[in-house]
Amino acid sequence: MTTFVDRVVLHASAGDGGHGCASIHREKFKPLGGPDGGNGGDGGDITLVVDPQVTTLLDYHHGPHRRADSGKQGAGSNRDGANGTDLVLPVPDGTVVKSLDGEVLADLVGAGASFVVAAGGRGGLGNAALASTKRKAPGFALLGEPGDARDVVLELKIVADVALVGFPSAGKSSLVGALSAAKPKIADYPFTTLVPNLGVVMAGEARFTVADVPGLIPGASEGKGLGLEFLRHVERCLALVHVLDCATLEPGRDPLSDLDTIEAELAAYGGLADRPRMVALNKVDVPEARELAEMVRGDLEARGLEVHIVSAASREGLRELTFAMAKVVAEARAALPEPEAQRIVLRPRGHKAVEFTVTSEGDSYRVRGDKPWRWVRQTDFSNDEAVGFLADRLAKLGVEAALVEQGAQPGDEVIIGEGDGAVVFDWEPSIEAGAELLHGRRGHDLRLEGESRRR
């Protein structure tokens, strides 16, 4: 049964905002006490938060669809709807959030690091909040906005100081078990390790983490074996230790050729050329392996590599290797740039900032912009007064004037928004702003009486 998953596609749906309420206060001897419709509650967000107790993305492999609570609808007597409960999803340290196209959205490193993967929709205003001196008793309320629905890729890249790399059965897991309190699965056949093993190592006062990377074989960077699945776990490591098997019986293999092969795979994967390296010649408890290790040690040192002759079985040379790794890790940590203090940059929009655009598309005109699209989603098109209110807002924003500049004629098709949710209507410039100055039944707009419109 799978217990370790390091890549999943998460389908996140934030909560929708609750609708506002259109209500008129009524009581004995006071039948029209004014609007008292409350606002709808905001939808819940979906937030990813790093939890040190979580080490795998297995939960999201089994349950990839997650949805936050929606906000409640407002009610009369100025009662606002409750906000939807935010959904907090714990993820392992080192989780990278990407779009389906591969764009990195967030890199979550460190306990408590968080990212709002899907924002909840805002609740709609009730008619009490929409009342003004000219529109004293609105017969409509605004609809709640839908929450974000987003598909993202979660990739786990283990946060370790030292990565042990090498061929299958080179003894990487045995070294992790010998150097730390970790208990990885160890057996005498290739690809025993199906997941990276992580251990905490102490060297005097120094403390660092070591991880083995399973499944590296020739062609791993191209997807052969298991290497491509786990090479991403090397990216965050500060140093690399080549674990070379000096007791292998496979024809055509020796420590030098193994080193060249693994280095070629690391180079093909990319981004690891600057990592300090050292070599651990393993399994020297076997007499023939010790002879081979002594034979190739000079060639490896001639390449500028620090070499340690070790045995995970007899624990020979492990103390020296541990302190050598601690030294490399300390130097690598000291070379890291100082983290910059987090700064919040405020960039207020200019007075003449563009809030929408109008473009001609054949026989129609398309209006794009956050404000017009948000207003459309908030409008109840079954209520003429709400439609008139939308017309007023668009006119005051300058959409009417922009359509005239583009050469739009009465009856031309105007589209607001994108995709299947876009609203299409026939433009009627004769419908002027100022519905609050007209008197009629609540829920109706006299300017729209007899007008035809398409949605």
N, C-alpha and C positions, 0 to 999 in steps of 0.2 A: 504494500500500500504506500502511495506517495505521501511523504511527510515533509518534503522540502520543495517549495515552489518559489522561483525567483523572477518570474515574469508572468503577468496576467493582464488581461484587458478588463477594465472596470467600467461598468455602465452606471453612471451617477445621475440621479434625477433629484434636483432640489425641490422643496415644497413650493406649491403655488401660493400666491397671495390671496387672502380672503376678499370677497367682494364687499364694497361699502353698502350701507343700508339707506334706502330712501324712505323716510318716515316723517309724519307730521304729529306733533304732540297734541293729544286730545284729552280733555277732562271736562267734567261738568261745568257748565257756564263758560267754558273756554275751549270751544270746538276746534279752533285753528290757533294753536299756541306756538306755531313756528316749527321749523325743521329740527328734528332731534335724532337723525340717523347717524349711527356710529361708524367709525372706520373699520375696514377689514384688517385682520392681523397679517403680519409679514410671514412668508414661508420660511421654513428652516433651511439653513445652509448645510452642505456636506463638506466637512473639513478633515484632511489627513493630518495626523499628529504622530510624531515619532515616539514610540514606546519602547524603552530598553528591554522590556520583558518579551517583546515580539521578535521572532527571528526568521519568520517565513511569511510568504504571502498566500499560504495554503487556504486560509479562510475565504479569500477573494477568488481563489480558483474554484472552490465549491459553490460560492455564492457571489457571482460577479455583479448581480443587479442590486443596487442599493438606492433607497428612496427616503428622503426626509419628510417630515410631517408638513402638511399645508396649513396655512393660517386659517382661522375661523372667520366666518362672515360677521360683519357688524350687525347691531340690532338697534331697535328704538330706545328711547330714553337715554340717548348719548352713550350707549354701551359699545365699546370697541371690541372687536373680535380678538381672541387670544392669538399670540404668535405661535407659529409652528416650532416644534422642538428641533434644535440643531442636531445633526447626526455626526458624531465624531468617530472616525475610523482609525484605529491604531495601526501603524506600519512600522517595519523594522528600520533601524538606523542605517542610512545609506540608500534609501529608496529614491529613485529618480522618476519623476512624473513627466510623461511625454504625450504629445498628441499622436493621433494615428498616423500622421505624416512624418513623425520622428522629431518634431520640434520639442526641445526641452522646455517644460513649463516651470518646473521647480526641482531643486536638488535638496532633499531633506536629510541633513546631517546634524546630529546632536539631539539629545533628549529634549523633547518639547517643541522642536521645529515643526511648523504647521503650514498648511497651504489650503485655501478654500478652493476646492476643485469644482464646486457648483454652488452658485449663489441663489438663495431663495428669492422668489418674486415679492415685490412690494404690494402691500395691501392697498385696496382702492379706498378713496375718500368717500365718506358718507355725505348725505346732502346737507348736514349741519356744517361741515367744513367747507362746502361749496357755496354757502349762502353769502350774499354781499348786499350792499345797500340798494343795488339795482335788481338783483335776483334774490328776493327775500325768502322764497320758499321753493327751491329747486325740486322738480319732480323726478329727479334721477340721481343716481350715485355712480361712482366710477368702479369699474371691474378691477379685480386683483390681477396682477401680472403673473404670467406663468413663470415658474422657476427654471433655472438653467437645466438642460438635459445634455450631458456631455459624456463621450466615450474617451477614456484615456488609457494609456499603457503605463503600468507600474513595473519598474525594473529594479531589482535589488542588486546593489554592488556592495559587497561586504567591506566594512571599515576595519582593516587590520594594518598593523605596522609592517609586518614581514610576510611575504608570500613564498611558500615553498613550491617550486615548479620542477617538473621532471616527467619522465616516462611513467606509464602505469607500472605498479609493483616496484617502484624505485625505493619505497620505504618512507614516503612523505607522511602518511598517516601514522606510521610507527613513530616517526620523529615527533609529531605533534603530541602523541600520547606520552612519549618519554620526557618531553620538555615541559609539559603542563599537566593539569588534572583532567584534561579532556579524555574521553573514552571512545575514540572512533572505531568503526568496524575494520578489522584487519583480517585478511585471508590471503592464501597463496595462489591467487588467480588474478588476471588483469581486470581492471575496472571494478575492483571491490568497492572503491569509494565512488558513490554516485552523487554526493553532495559535498560542498566545501566544509571542512572541519576547522573550527576556530578554538584556539586555546590561549590562555593567559599565562605568560612566562615571567618569572621573577629572576633577576640577576643582581644580587645585592639589594640596593635600594631602587634599582630601575625596574620598571614594570611595563611590559609591552605585550601586544597580541600577535599571534602567529596563525596563519591560515594556509591550508594546503589546497592546491588547485588540481582537481582530478581530471583525468581523461585526456592529457596532452599527448598526441601522436603526430607523426608527419601528416600535414594537411588539416590540422585542427583549426587553423584560422579560416579555412574554406568550408568548414562544417563537418569534417570527418571526425568520427568518434564522438566524444563528449566535450572536447576542448572548447569549441565555439560557444557552447552553452555557459561555460564557466570562466572564460578568459576575461569577461567583464569584471570579475571579482578581483583581478590583479590591478585594475586601474587606480584604486585608491591607496594601494600599499606604498610605503615609503622605501622599501628595499626588497630585493629579490634574492633568494637562496636557491641555487641549482642543486637539487638532490640527485646525485649520479650513482647509479647502481653498478658497483664494481664486481658483483657476483652473478651477473646475468649470463644465461646460457644461450641466449638467442643469437643465431649467426648474424654476422655483419654489424654487431653492436659493440661499442666500447665507450668509456666515459667521454672521450673527446668528440666522437661522432654524435653522441647523445646531446652533448652541450651545443654543438653546432646546429643540430636539428631543432632543439627547443628555442634557441636564439632566433633562428629563421622564422619560426612561428610567431614569436613575440614581435619581431620586426614587421611581419606581414599584418599583424593585428594593429600595430601602430600605437604611438603615444607613450612608450615605455623606455625609450632610449636613455632618458636622463636618470633612471633609477639606479642607485648603487647596487652592485652585485657581489656575491661571494659564492663559493662552491663547498658543498659537503659531500665528500666521497664516502658513501655509505656501505654498510654490510662488511666491514673489515674484520668482523669476527670469523669470517671464512678465510682460511690461510691464502688461497689463491687470490681472493679479492684484495687482501692486504698487499700482496706483491704487486698487483696491478695498480693499486692506488699509489704506492711509492714510485712506480714507474712513470705515471702520468702527472704526478704532482709538479714536477719541474716545468713541463710544457704549459700547464695551467697558470702557474705563477709567472711564466714568461709573458703571458697574455695580460698581466696586470691584475689577476684575480687573487683574492685572499682565499686560501684553501685550508679546509679542515678535514682531517681523517676521523671518521666517526663510525659508531655502531649503535643503532637504536636498540638492538637486542642486548648487548653487554653494557651499554651506556658509556662506552669509551669515547672520549673527546667531546662529550656533550656540554660539560661545564665551560670549556674554552669556547665552543661554538655559541653558547648562550651569551657570554660576556661580549664576544665579538659582535653578535647581532645587536645587543644593547647599545654598544658604542656607535654602530652605524645608524641606529634609530635616533639616538640622541643628536648626532650630527645632522641628520636629515630634518629633525624637528627644529633645530636651531636655525637651519637655512630657510625654513618656511617664512614667508612674509608675515608681518604683524597684521592681525585682522583689523580692518578699519571699523571705527565706531559707526554704528548704523545711523544714517542720516535720513530724515524725512524731508523731501524736497517738495515744496508747495509751488505749483505752477498754475496760478489763476488764469482762466481764459480771458483773452483780451476782449475789449468792448465790441470789437468788430469780428470776433471769432465766427467762423462758418459753422452754423448749427444744422444746416441741411443743404442738399443740392437738388436741383431739378434738371433732368436730362431728357432729351428727346429720343424716343426709341420707335422709329417708324411713324405710325399713326397715333402713338400714345406718348404720354409723358410720365416719367417715374420720379417720385420724390423719395430721397434717401436721407436718413439722419436719425439719430437716437431719439430726439424729442418727438418728431412726427410719428415714428414707429411706436414709441411708448404710448402716446396719446391714442393711437388707433387701437392698441390692445386694451386700453382702459375703457373703451367706448362700448356701450350697449346699443347696438344698431337697431334693436327693436323699439327703442325709445326715441321719438323724434326730437325731444328736447335735448337728449344727450348728443344726438347727431349735430344739432344746431350749436351746442357748446363746443364740439370738436371743430366745426367750421369757424367759430369765433377764434379759437386758439390758433388754428392754422393761419387765419388771416392776419392776426396780430403778430405772428412769427414772421410773416412776409412771404408765405408760400403763394398766396394769390398774386402778389406783385411779380414774383419770380416766374409764374406761369405766363403772365402777360408778356414779360420780357422774352420768353422763349417762343412766343407766337401762338400760344394756345388759343383755340376758338371755342365758343360755347358748344357743348355737346361732345368735346374731345374726351378721350379716355385718359384718366389719370390713375396711376398706380402708386400706392404707398406701401413700402416694404418689399421684401424679397421672398421668393419661394411660394409654396402653396398657401401660406398664411397671409399673403399680400391682399390688400383691400383695393378693389377696382370700382370706380364710379365715374359718372359722366359729369364733367365740370360745368357748373352753372354760375358764371360770374355775377349774375343778377342777384344771387343770394348774398346780401351784404351782411357784414358783422353787425351785432347789436341786438341779439335775441332778448337780452335782459330788459330792453326798452319796450318789448311787445307784451301784450297781455293775452293770455289764453289758458286753456286747461293745462294742468300739470301733466307733464309727459308729452306735450305736443309743442311743436314750433310752427307758428303761422307762416313762416317763410317757406316751409317745406310742404305745405298743403298743396296737393295737386302736382308736386314735382316728382319725376320719376328718377330713381337712382338704382344703380346696380352694385351689388356687393359680392 
